[in-house]
Amino acid sequence: MGWGRVIKSGIVGMIIFVPMAYISFRFLNLTEGVTSGLIQNIDEALGDLTSLLGFGGVFFQFIAGALIGVILVLLFPIHWCIMYSPDDIGLIIAITLPWILTCVIASGLFAHSPREAIHTSLSIGIGYAIISLVLYGILSVALPFGLGAILLDGLSYGLTDLWFLPAALTAILEGCLVGTVFGAFVGSLRYKPEGAKAKKKRVRPKVKEEAAETTEMFPRETVEEKIETTHQSDFCTNCGAKLTTEDLFCINCGAKK
């Protein structure tokens, strides 16, 4: 897989990740799980806001829910869920499911081998890691005295006991590795070895029709017979002169052969 295709698959995978994160937010109670029930019913609040905004509210609900889901999945590492909520299987599923679905779908679209599936899955994680680094750098520079970085680190440390970059990069790495396992499985299903080709049929050479029966069985005798026939001589019945097979009349007496 070339670099261009890897980058393309990574970008598409990052886009696929957004609705997958919305699934965890909307149907798996992701917000309630990571806050241990401190924050509840955000999806219902968004639903009430949607009813007020009309048709445009449906789009807003999806964007807002997907954004919250992406932030939470990219901020909370899997090991944090295991350490602090070992009995909450639903939370572990909500954190890992977006990575699994994204890597499986992206590998199914772009990968034709386990190796290509690994490249595709890792490119998704690398893409989000770059976004996290850029976001942290922009907020550090945009606000005076580095207030943006301080706010991110404070919020992250209060939720995960880790500063923003360690928490985000660890969450992306762990989730991406879990998704890579499932993506590689999909790539193995689509793998077709180059050596597995249909065997070529052997074509028997055609036997020339001119291989006559006489020359096929006894080629030497037939050739000698032809030579003798060619050089065979006759004698004139009138004068006894020696004639060849090509003479129609005797060259000595003129009698017909």
PEVEN-V825122 format. One line per field, one symbol per residue. psi: psi as a letter, one per 20 degrees, with the letter a starting at -180 (. if undefined). A space follows every 50 residues. Layout:
psi=???
This chain:
psi=prhghggghggghhghhghhhhghghijlgghghjkjgpqkhhhghghhg hhibhhhgghggggghgggggghihoqhhghhghmhinhhggghhhghgg gghgghhhhhqjrhghhgggghhgghghgggggggggghhhgqqkkhghg gggggghhhikqrgghgghggggghhhghhghhhgghhhjpoqhinqppp ppopqppphinqhghhgmhghgghhhghhgjpqrqpigijqprriiphqp igijqq.
